[in-house]
Amino acid sequence: MTSGKDPNRPSVLGGPTIILVQPQLGENIGACARAMLNCGLTELRLVKPRDGWPNEKAVAAASGADPVLDGAKLYETTAEAVADLNVVFATTVRTRGMIQEFVTPRVAATELRAHVDSGHKTGVLFGPERTGLVNDDLTLASTLITVPLNPAFSSLNLAQAVLLIGYEWFQTGETPPDRVLHTGQTRPATKAELVNFFEHLEGDLDRTGFFTSPEKRPSMVRTLRNALERMQMTEQEVRTFHGVVAALTGRRKGEA
């Protein structure tokens, strides 16, 4: 394929953050950066890349998408990587026994466009090449993206997955959104605010003896978090639920 670089043509930049969780090869990160810039996506976040960062092999594979790599941010955990985001989608090919909403890349792109146009900070999670995202990472997303491909052979490499999502995103540039969440005077809650509420709720459930089986506690916590994530709560709603939990447990705000 011939070079697509043309300094005389304007760039179309901006969109959701791409978060690669524990990517294995520098070459794959570089290929993802190239796919991102093809689609006007520039913000890349990396969670514990296996071969370290920065990585020379990533630069070679990026084929000129250096601005994406130069601006890449490094994180120790997935929760830290999405903490400031309002809306997170995650890609997966497995349901992993979870109750969660799945959409196609085209639907996801349209919804992401609506959120971005509303000023919300958005991101898309991609898991390690061999295993994909684990359940605890998936609970940080409100919606999961699954690609309808040949059931007998549906695997994609990391850069293919990023390009597919990025392409669908790029195609929504002139398309009016089908669904918009109107938040009035508030805004969508950040992931940090949601996790803080989850921990508040789970702590009080521990104290009141709700989790009767230590073995079942992790799956019950994920079920609760998935259900609350699907609500797409605003910052005001999160504060209200903090008050509800405090009232139900008889604890005043600030009490240990």
N, C-alpha and C positions, 0 to 999 in steps of 0.2 A: 504494500500500500504506500502511496506517495505521501510526502509530508503534508500535514494539514495546517502548518504554521503560516499565518498571513498577518504581518504587522499592520496592514492597511485595513483590516477588518476589525470592528469593535469586539471586545470580549464581553460575554454574558456571564457574570459571576454572581455568586451568592446562593444560599440554600442551606439545607440541613447539614449538620456536622456528621462526618463519617467516623465511627468509632470501631477500630479493629481490636478485638480482645485476644490477647496472647497470640498474635500472628507468629508464624514459625520462621519464615524465610525473608531475608531482606529483599530478594527479588520479587516476592509476592507483594510486599509493601509498596515497592516502586511501581509495579504494574497497577496496583490499586490507585496510586497517585495519578498515574497517566489516565486511567479510566475516569477518575474524578474530574480532572481538568478538561477532558473531552466534553464533559457535561456541565461545566461551569461551577463545579463544587471545589472549594478551596480549603475548608477547615477540616483537618485530619487530627484525630486523637488516637494514641496508641496505649494499650494497657499491657504492660509487661511483655514486650516483644522478646521472643526466645533468644534471638541472637544479638540482643542489645541494640542500643540506639545512641548516636547516629550509625548508619550502616552504608558502606560504600556500594554494596551490591544493589541497594535500593535506588541509589542515585543513577546507576547505570541502567536499571530496568525502567526508570521513570521516563526516559527518552525526552527530557526537556521539561518535565512537570516539576521543576525545582521549586517554584514558589509554594507548592503544596507541601513538599518535604521540609523546606526551610521553616515553615510555620507550624509543623507538627508538634503537638504537645504530648508529653509522656506522663502516664499515671500508673499508680501502683495497683489500684482496684477499679473495677467497673463502676462501682457506686461513686467513686470520686470523679470518674470521667464524665458522668452524666449529672452530677449534683446541681449544676446551674441551669440545666435544661428544663423546659416546661413540658415538652412532649417527646417521648422516645418510642420509636418503632424498633423491632428486632427481627432479624431474618432467621428462619429455621426450616428444616425439612422434616422435623420430627415433632409430633404432638407431645411426647414425653408424659402422657397421662395427665396433662394439666387442663384445667378449664380456662380457656382463653379465646379471644376473638382473633380470627385469621382473615387476612385480606390478600388480594393479589397485589403485585407491584404497581399496577396501574391505579388501583383504588388508593393504595398507600401514597403514591405520588400526588394524587389530587388532594388528599387530606393534608399532606405535608405542605403543599402549596398554600392551602387555606390558612394553616397555622402561621406560616412564614409571613404571608400577606397581612396577618393580624398582629404581627410584631412578636410572636412567640418564638422562643429559642427551641429548635428541634434537633433531633439526632436520630441516626440509624445505627444499630448495633450489628456487627458481624463477628461470628465466633471463629475459633481456631480452625485451620484447614481440615484437620482430621476428625475432630469431634463435634464441632459446632458449639453453640452456647449451652452452658449448663443451666439447670432450672433456676438457681439463685440469680443468674444474670437476666433470665427471661422475666422474672418478677419485677424487674425495673422498667419494663416496657408496658405500655397500655395496650398495644396492638402488635400482633405478630404477622410477619410477611412470609408467605409461602408461594413458591413459583410453580404454576401448573405446567409440568413437563412430562415427558414420557415416563409413566410409572415404572417401567422396567429399567430405566437408566436416567435418573433425574439429578445426578450429582453435578455440581458446578464448582470450578475452582474459585478462589477468593476474588480475584480480579474480575472474573465473569459476573459474579454476583453483584459486585459494586457497580460494574458497568450497566448491568440490567436495571438496577434500581435507579442509577443516575440518569440513564436514558429516559426512563419513564418520567422522572422528575423534570427533565429538560423539555419534554413534550407538553408539559402542562403550562408552559410559560404564557400562552395566550388563551388558556382555557379557564373560564370562570369556575370557582369552586362550587361543588355540589352540596357541601356541608360546612357550616361555620359555627363555632361555639362563641356566642356572644356573652362576654363576661361582665358587662356593665362597668361599674367603677372599680372592680377588682381585676385580677389577672389569673391565668392558670398557675397552679402551685408548681414550684420547682421540685425536682426530685429530692433535694436535700430536705425541703419542708415536709414532703410526704414520708420520707424515711424517718424523720424525727417523730412524726405522728405515729407511724407504725411501731416504733420502739416504745413510745409512750403507752400505746394500747396494749402491746404484748407484755410490757412490764407489769401493768395492772392486772392483766389476765393471769400472769404468773402468780402474783400476790393473792389473787382471789381463788386460786386453785382450779382455773378453767382447764389448763393442760394437765390432765390426769395421767397421761402416759408420756414419759420422756421420749420414747421411741417414735411416737406419732407427732410430737411437737413440731419438728421441722416441716412436715408436709401440711400440718394444720396452719402454720404461720404462712406458708406459701399460698394456701387457699385463701386466707384472709387478705393477704396483700394483693393477690390477683383480682379479687372481687372489688377491693377499694380502688385499685388502679383503673378498672373499667369505668369508674364513676367520673374520671377526668375532673377531679375537684379543683376548685379555685383556691387561691390563698385564703380568702375569707372563709370558705367552707372548711378548710383544714383547721383554722383557728376555732371555728364553731365546734367541730368534732373533738378538739382538745378539751373544750369546755364540757361537752356532753360526757366524755369519759371521766373527767374529774368529778362531775356531779354524780354520776352513777356509782363511783367508788367512794364518794364522801371525802375526797381529798381536795383541798384548796390548791389553787395555782401556786407553784413554787415549793410545795411541801415535798419532802423526800419520801 
